[in-house]
Amino acid sequence: IVRLISPEVMCGGTPLPGLDSIEASRRKASFEFIFYFTLTSAILSLSLSLFA
């Protein structure tokens, strides 16, 4: 089961043993990368449309 939960809950939650924690941290990192990448591209396109 894949659940979208906030990073505070993921960091403060109970640590999973072994391979599961590695997979969870990798999934969290990829989710944060996609989130920040989308946010940055949205801000860039917005500023380009404003100043163009």
LINPEZI-V661207 format. One record per residue. N is the residue number from 1. NEAR is the number of other ideal C-beta (glycine too) atoms within 12 Angstrom. Layout:
BEGIN
n,near
N,NEAR
N,NEAR
END
This chain:
BEGIN
n,near
1,4
2,10
3,12
4,14
5,16
6,14
7,18
8,9
9,13
10,22
11,15
12,10
13,17
14,11
15,13
16,15
17,10
18,10
19,10
20,14
21,17
22,14
23,15
24,25
25,20
26,15
27,21
28,26
29,16
30,15
31,21
32,19
33,14
34,15
35,17
36,15
37,14
38,14
39,14
40,14
41,14
42,14
43,14
44,15
45,14
46,13
47,12
48,11
49,10
50,9
51,8
52,8
END
